[in-house]
Amino acid sequence: MEADRVYNFNPGPATLPLEVLKEAQAEFLNFHHSGMSILEISHRAKQYDEVHQQAKADIKELMGLGDDYEVLFCQGGASQQFAMIPLNFATKDHPGSYVLSGSFATKAYQEAEILGVGEIAASSKEVDFRHIPTQDELKINPEASYVHLCYNNTIYGTEYHYVPDTKGVPLIADMSSDMLSRPVDFQKFDFIYAGVQKNLGPAGVVLVVAKKDLLAKSPETLPTMLRYSTFLKKDSLYNTPPAFCIYMVGKVAAWIKANGGLVEMEKRNQKKAKVVYDAIDNSNGFYRGHADKDSRSFMNVTFRLPSEDLEKKFVAEALEHQLSGVKGHRSVGGMRASIYNAMPYEGALRLAEFMEKFRQENA
């Protein structure tokens, strides 16, 4: 690691591959011999179109998806998708059916509830979102327009390790914090979206990968920029897109391809997660993981210490060891280490070693 950089465990905006940052830096002032920065270039320019199309192609290739799926680049964060999805696809007779596994899954449901088109298929709220609802817990309405999941729960540190069987009801997933982190049977999903600032790029763009026939179904009564059909028909270029963000997402997708694809990402992410979870499990109770073991996230490791005073001390001393962003979300407290694709194994190992040192000094 570069001497003046820290290991960035923030949940989003999050760490990016150092190689990608250096590539962007090298061509920042003069993009593809245009004499302009990527920040200045027209979104109608040939040089930008190549970026746009290559990013889409690489993402679909990594996901193993064919021409029946389309890649969109939207704005407004995943939070705007929470509203756009029910606006486009749900009705009172055919509501959206939501699985509540954490904060963002709940926020998505609340947007549908405001519109009067949401219902709950399952929830783990009563156990403080410590586990992912199982297949047997799902009560899916066959008349639902879709089933909505949040595939990885950044705040609580839980993650789906199966693809639910929705009995033919379209499956929609928020994959903001684990998108392209491991092989998944993406063809079982009808609509996937991800705010890219956790695992794929800088804040400012939302990646949508969905079946074209679903995207085409937007009601004409919706405002233009709230229709998925607008993004589909205009190739996400109806208005000026967040070109720099898309450029960075394309570079990250290319980096994933060059580093062994999703199979290799999964191996790396499991190895990183194991070394941190082992530090928790081998601490004689000094560290207490929030998530049930069968629901643990490979992306966000959440844990508590014996007291809040020790937690404050942990955060301060971690930063002295170049370990930044380990404070947990205010709604859960404790610690959270986000170990996305771009976090090197050395960062996870350094954290685990610090955890053991801190335990020995403070137990």
C-alpha positions as CSV (number, residue, x, y, z in Angstrom):
1,M,0.0,0.0,0.0
2,E,1.1,3.6,-0.7
3,A,2.7,5.1,2.4
4,D,0.2,8.0,2.8
5,R,-3.0,5.9,2.2
6,V,-5.1,4.2,4.8
7,Y,-7.0,1.0,4.7
8,N,-10.5,2.4,4.0
9,F,-13.2,0.3,5.7
10,N,-16.0,2.8,5.1
11,P,-19.3,1.4,4.0
12,G,-19.8,3.9,1.1
13,P,-18.4,5.9,-0.4
14,A,-15.9,3.2,-0.1
15,T,-12.5,2.0,-1.1
16,L,-11.7,1.7,-4.9
17,P,-9.0,-0.4,-6.5
18,L,-5.7,1.6,-6.4
19,E,-4.9,0.5,-10.0
20,V,-8.2,2.1,-11.2
21,L,-7.5,5.3,-9.3
22,K,-4.1,5.5,-10.9
23,E,-5.5,4.9,-14.4
24,A,-8.1,7.6,-14.0
25,Q,-5.4,10.0,-12.7
26,A,-3.2,9.3,-15.7
27,E,-5.8,10.2,-18.2
28,F,-7.6,12.8,-16.2
29,L,-6.5,15.9,-18.1
30,N,-6.5,14.4,-21.6
31,F,-9.0,11.6,-22.1
32,H,-8.3,9.5,-25.2
33,H,-6.4,12.3,-27.0
34,S,-9.5,14.5,-26.9
35,G,-7.6,17.4,-25.3
36,M,-10.3,17.4,-22.6
37,S,-10.9,15.7,-19.3
38,I,-13.6,13.0,-19.0
39,L,-15.3,15.5,-16.8
40,E,-15.5,18.0,-19.7
41,I,-16.3,15.8,-22.6
42,S,-19.8,15.7,-24.3
43,H,-21.9,12.7,-23.4
44,R,-22.7,12.6,-27.2
45,A,-19.0,12.3,-28.1
46,K,-17.6,9.1,-29.7
47,Q,-15.0,8.8,-27.0
48,Y,-17.7,8.8,-24.3
49,D,-20.0,6.4,-26.2
50,E,-17.2,3.9,-26.2
51,V,-16.9,4.2,-22.4
52,H,-20.7,3.8,-22.0
53,Q,-21.0,0.8,-24.2
54,Q,-17.9,-1.0,-22.9
55,A,-19.1,-0.6,-19.3
56,K,-22.5,-2.1,-20.2
57,A,-20.9,-5.0,-22.1
58,D,-18.4,-5.9,-19.3
59,I,-21.1,-5.8,-16.7
60,K,-23.4,-8.1,-18.6
61,E,-20.5,-10.4,-19.4
62,L,-19.5,-10.6,-15.7
63,M,-23.1,-11.4,-14.8
64,G,-23.5,-14.0,-17.6
65,L,-26.6,-12.3,-19.0
66,G,-27.8,-12.1,-22.6
67,D,-29.7,-9.7,-24.9
68,D,-32.9,-10.1,-22.9
69,Y,-31.3,-7.9,-20.2
70,E,-30.4,-4.3,-20.4
71,V,-28.0,-2.2,-18.3
72,L,-29.2,1.3,-17.3
73,F,-27.4,4.1,-15.5
74,C,-29.8,6.1,-13.3
75,Q,-29.4,8.8,-10.7
76,G,-30.9,9.6,-7.3
77,G,-29.2,6.8,-5.5
78,A,-30.8,3.5,-4.5
79,S,-33.2,5.6,-2.4
80,Q,-34.9,6.9,-5.6
81,Q,-35.2,3.4,-6.9
82,F,-37.1,2.6,-3.8
83,A,-39.9,4.8,-5.1
84,M,-39.4,4.3,-8.9
85,I,-39.9,0.5,-8.6
86,P,-43.4,0.6,-7.1
87,L,-44.3,3.6,-9.3
88,N,-43.4,1.6,-12.4
89,F,-44.5,-1.9,-11.5
90,A,-46.9,-2.1,-8.6
91,T,-50.7,-1.5,-8.3
92,K,-53.2,-1.9,-5.5
93,D,-54.4,-5.2,-7.0
94,H,-50.8,-6.3,-7.7
95,P,-48.7,-4.9,-4.9
96,G,-45.0,-5.2,-4.3
97,S,-44.1,-7.9,-1.8
98,Y,-41.1,-7.0,0.5
99,V,-38.8,-9.1,2.5
100,L,-37.5,-7.0,5.4
101,S,-34.0,-7.9,6.4
102,G,-32.6,-4.6,7.4
103,S,-32.7,-0.8,7.2
104,F,-32.7,-0.3,3.5
105,A,-35.1,-3.2,2.8
106,T,-37.5,-1.5,5.2
107,K,-37.0,1.9,3.5
108,A,-37.8,0.4,0.2
109,Y,-41.0,-1.1,1.6
110,Q,-42.0,2.2,3.2
111,E,-41.9,4.0,-0.2
112,A,-44.3,1.4,-1.6
113,E,-46.4,1.8,1.5
114,I,-46.7,5.5,1.0
115,L,-48.1,4.7,-2.5
116,G,-50.5,2.2,-1.1
117,V,-48.9,-0.7,-3.1
118,G,-46.7,-2.5,-0.6
119,E,-47.0,-5.6,1.6
120,I,-44.6,-7.6,3.7
121,A,-43.6,-11.1,2.7
122,A,-41.3,-11.8,5.7
123,S,-39.3,-9.9,8.3
124,S,-36.5,-10.5,10.7
125,K,-37.0,-7.2,12.6
126,E,-38.2,-9.0,15.7
127,V,-34.7,-10.5,16.1
128,D,-33.0,-7.1,15.4
129,F,-32.2,-8.2,11.8
130,R,-29.7,-10.8,12.9
131,H,-30.6,-13.2,10.1
132,I,-31.8,-13.4,6.6
133,P,-35.4,-14.7,6.3
134,T,-35.4,-18.3,5.1
135,Q,-37.3,-19.7,2.1
136,D,-39.8,-21.2,4.6
137,E,-40.4,-17.8,6.2
138,L,-41.4,-16.2,2.9
139,K,-45.2,-15.7,2.5
140,I,-45.4,-14.7,-1.2
141,N,-48.7,-13.4,-2.6
142,P,-49.2,-15.0,-6.0
143,E,-50.9,-11.8,-7.1
144,A,-47.9,-9.6,-6.2
145,S,-46.2,-7.7,-9.0
146,Y,-42.8,-8.5,-7.6
147,V,-40.8,-9.7,-4.6
148,H,-38.2,-7.2,-3.4
149,L,-35.0,-8.1,-1.5
150,C,-32.0,-6.2,-0.2
151,Y,-29.4,-8.8,-0.9
152,N,-26.7,-7.6,1.5
153,N,-27.5,-5.5,4.6
154,T,-24.7,-3.0,5.0
155,I,-25.8,-1.8,8.5
156,Y,-26.5,-5.2,10.1
157,G,-23.8,-7.3,8.3
158,T,-26.1,-10.0,6.9
159,E,-26.3,-11.3,3.3
160,Y,-28.4,-13.7,1.3
161,H,-26.7,-17.0,0.6
162,Y,-29.5,-18.4,-1.5
163,V,-31.8,-17.1,-4.3
164,P,-35.4,-17.2,-3.1
165,D,-37.9,-19.2,-5.1
166,T,-40.7,-16.7,-5.7
167,K,-43.1,-19.2,-7.4
168,G,-43.0,-17.2,-10.7
169,V,-43.4,-13.7,-9.2
170,P,-40.7,-11.4,-10.6
171,L,-37.7,-11.1,-8.3
172,I,-36.2,-7.6,-7.7
173,A,-33.0,-7.1,-5.6
174,D,-31.1,-4.2,-4.2
175,M,-27.5,-5.4,-4.5
176,S,-25.9,-2.0,-3.7
177,S,-23.3,-3.4,-1.3
178,D,-22.5,-6.8,-2.8
179,M,-22.9,-6.3,-6.6
180,L,-20.3,-8.3,-8.6
181,S,-18.7,-9.6,-5.4
182,R,-19.4,-13.3,-6.2
183,P,-21.0,-15.6,-8.8
184,V,-24.8,-15.5,-8.5
185,D,-27.4,-17.0,-10.8
186,F,-28.4,-13.5,-12.0
187,Q,-30.9,-15.0,-14.5
188,K,-33.2,-15.8,-11.6
189,F,-33.6,-12.1,-11.0
190,D,-35.8,-9.9,-13.2
191,F,-34.5,-6.6,-11.9
192,I,-31.3,-5.8,-10.0
193,Y,-30.1,-2.3,-8.9
194,A,-27.1,-1.0,-7.0
195,G,-25.9,2.4,-5.8
196,V,-22.3,1.9,-7.0
197,Q,-20.6,3.8,-4.2
198,K,-20.1,0.7,-2.1
199,N,-18.6,-1.8,-4.4
200,L,-18.3,-0.4,-8.0
201,G,-17.4,3.2,-8.1
202,P,-18.0,6.8,-6.8
203,A,-21.3,8.1,-5.6
204,G,-23.6,9.6,-8.3
205,V,-24.9,6.7,-10.4
206,V,-27.2,3.7,-9.9
207,L,-26.6,0.6,-11.9
208,V,-29.8,-1.1,-13.0
209,V,-29.6,-4.5,-14.8
210,A,-33.0,-5.8,-15.7
211,K,-35.1,-7.7,-18.2
212,K,-36.0,-5.5,-21.2
213,D,-39.6,-6.6,-21.3
214,L,-40.0,-5.5,-17.7
215,L,-38.3,-2.1,-18.2
216,A,-40.7,-1.4,-21.2
217,K,-43.8,-1.7,-19.0
218,S,-43.6,1.8,-17.4
219,P,-46.9,3.6,-17.2
220,E,-47.1,6.6,-19.6
221,T,-48.8,8.5,-16.8
222,L,-45.5,8.8,-15.0
223,P,-43.2,11.8,-15.4
224,T,-40.6,11.1,-18.1
225,M,-37.6,10.8,-15.8
226,L,-39.4,8.4,-13.5
227,R,-40.1,5.9,-16.2
228,Y,-37.7,3.0,-16.8
229,S,-38.9,2.9,-20.4
230,T,-37.3,6.3,-20.9
231,F,-33.8,5.0,-19.8
232,L,-34.4,1.9,-21.9
233,K,-35.4,3.7,-25.1
234,K,-32.7,6.4,-24.8
235,D,-29.8,4.1,-23.6
236,S,-29.6,6.1,-20.3
237,L,-28.8,9.2,-22.4
238,Y,-32.2,11.1,-22.3
239,N,-30.5,13.7,-20.1
240,T,-26.8,14.3,-19.4
241,P,-25.7,11.2,-17.5
242,P,-23.1,11.2,-14.7
243,A,-20.4,10.4,-17.2
244,F,-17.4,10.4,-14.8
245,C,-19.2,8.0,-12.5
246,I,-20.1,5.6,-15.4
247,Y,-16.5,5.9,-16.6
248,M,-15.3,4.8,-13.2
249,V,-17.8,1.9,-13.0
250,G,-16.5,0.8,-16.4
251,K,-13.0,0.8,-15.1
252,V,-13.9,-1.2,-12.0
253,A,-15.8,-3.8,-14.1
254,A,-12.7,-4.1,-16.4
255,W,-10.5,-4.5,-13.2
256,I,-12.8,-7.3,-12.0
257,K,-12.5,-9.0,-15.4
258,A,-8.7,-8.7,-15.4
259,N,-8.5,-10.1,-11.9
260,G,-10.3,-13.4,-12.5
261,G,-13.9,-12.3,-12.6
262,L,-16.6,-13.1,-10.0
263,V,-15.1,-16.5,-9.2
264,E,-11.8,-14.9,-8.1
265,M,-13.7,-12.0,-6.3
266,E,-15.6,-14.6,-4.3
267,K,-12.3,-16.4,-3.3
268,R,-10.7,-13.2,-2.2
269,N,-13.8,-11.9,-0.3
270,Q,-14.3,-15.2,1.5
271,K,-10.6,-15.2,2.6
272,K,-10.8,-11.6,3.8
273,A,-14.1,-12.3,5.7
274,K,-12.7,-15.4,7.3
275,V,-9.7,-13.7,8.8
276,V,-11.9,-11.0,10.4
277,Y,-14.6,-13.4,11.6
278,D,-12.0,-15.6,13.1
279,A,-10.7,-12.7,15.1
280,I,-14.3,-12.3,16.5
281,D,-14.9,-16.0,17.1
282,N,-11.5,-16.6,18.7
283,S,-11.8,-13.6,21.1
284,N,-13.4,-15.5,24.1
285,G,-16.4,-13.2,23.8
286,F,-14.5,-9.9,23.8
287,Y,-15.9,-9.3,20.3
288,R,-19.6,-10.2,19.7
289,G,-20.7,-10.5,16.1
290,H,-24.2,-9.0,15.3
291,A,-25.2,-11.4,12.5
292,D,-26.1,-15.1,13.0
293,K,-23.3,-17.2,11.6
294,D,-25.4,-18.6,8.7
295,S,-26.4,-15.1,7.6
296,R,-23.0,-13.4,7.9
297,S,-22.0,-11.0,5.1
298,F,-18.8,-11.3,3.2
299,M,-18.9,-7.5,2.6
300,N,-19.7,-5.9,6.0
301,V,-18.5,-7.4,9.2
302,T,-20.4,-6.0,12.2
303,F,-19.4,-6.6,15.9
304,R,-19.6,-5.1,19.4
305,L,-17.0,-4.7,22.2
306,P,-17.7,-5.0,26.0
307,S,-18.5,-1.3,26.4
308,E,-19.1,1.9,24.4
309,D,-15.9,3.4,25.9
310,L,-13.8,0.6,24.6
311,E,-15.5,1.0,21.2
312,K,-14.6,4.6,21.1
313,K,-11.0,3.7,22.0
314,F,-11.0,1.0,19.3
315,V,-12.0,3.5,16.6
316,A,-9.3,6.0,17.7
317,E,-6.5,3.5,17.9
318,A,-7.5,1.7,14.7
319,L,-7.0,5.0,12.8
320,E,-3.5,5.3,14.4
321,H,-2.8,1.9,12.7
322,Q,-4.1,3.2,9.3
323,L,-7.4,1.4,9.7
324,S,-10.1,4.0,8.8
325,G,-13.9,3.9,8.8
326,V,-14.5,1.0,11.3
327,K,-17.2,2.8,13.4
328,G,-20.5,1.0,13.1
329,H,-23.8,2.7,12.0
330,R,-25.4,4.8,14.7
331,S,-28.6,2.6,14.7
332,V,-26.6,-0.5,15.6
333,G,-23.5,0.8,17.3
334,G,-20.2,-1.0,17.6
335,M,-17.9,-1.7,14.7
336,R,-18.3,-2.4,11.0
337,A,-15.6,-3.3,8.7
338,S,-16.6,-3.1,5.0
339,I,-14.3,-5.4,3.0
340,Y,-15.6,-4.9,-0.5
341,N,-13.9,-6.2,-3.7
342,A,-11.2,-3.4,-3.7
343,M,-10.1,-4.0,-0.1
344,P,-6.8,-6.0,-0.3
345,Y,-6.3,-9.1,1.9
346,E,-3.5,-7.2,3.6
347,G,-6.1,-4.7,4.9
348,A,-8.3,-7.4,6.4
349,L,-5.3,-9.1,7.9
350,R,-4.0,-5.9,9.4
351,L,-7.4,-5.3,11.0
352,A,-7.5,-8.8,12.4
353,E,-4.0,-8.4,13.9
354,F,-5.0,-5.1,15.4
355,M,-8.2,-6.7,16.9
356,E,-6.1,-9.3,18.6
357,K,-3.6,-6.8,19.9
358,F,-6.4,-4.5,21.2
359,R,-8.1,-7.5,22.9
360,Q,-4.9,-8.5,24.7
361,E,-4.4,-5.0,25.9
362,N,-8.0,-4.3,27.0
363,A,-9.6,-7.6,28.0
